[in-house]
Amino acid sequence: MCDMVTGPMWPIGTYNLERKLLAKMVKKDSVILEIKNGKCILCRLASHIHFHSKKAVLIWFKGSKLGLLYKIVATS
């Protein structure tokens, strides 16, 4: 669960989010975001989630001063 949520929230569902760790490397960091009953449940502890666009979200994890940009990935 998250302390603060801003921006236009996405519809109810489960989203696989991913970000590249380095621009030229293939390594990726991924998290799962679940939205239900107007609440955001993240697989890691987050202090703030900002819905940036229809396919991207900024996440500030507990103890972090920098928000990380995650994008939705298609499930295979």
N, C-alpha and C positions, 0 to 999 in steps of 0.2 A: 504494500500500500504506500501511497505517496502523500507527503504533507501538503503540497501545493500543486494545482493543475491550472494552467492558463491556455488561452487560445480556443478556437472552435474544436470541440472534442469529436473524434471519429465515431462512427456507428458502433453498436455493440458487436463484439467479436474478439477473436484471438489473432494477434498480429506477430509475425516473425520479423524482427528488426535487425539490421546489420550495418556495420560501419567498417571501412578499411582502416587498418592500423597505420600503414605506411602507403604512400601513393603508388610506389612502384612494386610493392610486394603483394602477394596474394593473400597474406594473413588477414583474417577478419575477426571482428568481435561481434557476437550476436546475443540478443536478449529476446525474451518473449513478453509481450504486453497483452494483457487481457482486460477488456472493458466490459463491465456488466453492472447493472443497477446504478449507473452514473458514477462508478468508482473505477479507478485505474489500478490494476494489480500487476506489478512488475516482478520478474524472477530475481531481481537484486534490489537492495535497499536504495531508494531514491528520495531526494528531498524536494525536487521540483521537476515537473514535466511540462514542457511547452509544446503544444501542437503547432508546428511551424507552417506546414502546408498539408495538402491531402495525402502526401506520401512520405513526409519527413517529420521528425519529432526531435526536439532538443531535450536531453536528460542530464540533470545535475544529480550525481550520486552523493550519498551521505559523505560529508567531509570534503567535498570537491568544490572549488570555486569556478571551475570551468565546465560549461555545458557541452556535451558531446552530441553531434548530429548523427542520428540513426535514420535509415531509410527502410521502407517496407520491401521485403523480398518475396517473390512469388514462391508458393509452396510447390514442391514437385511430387 
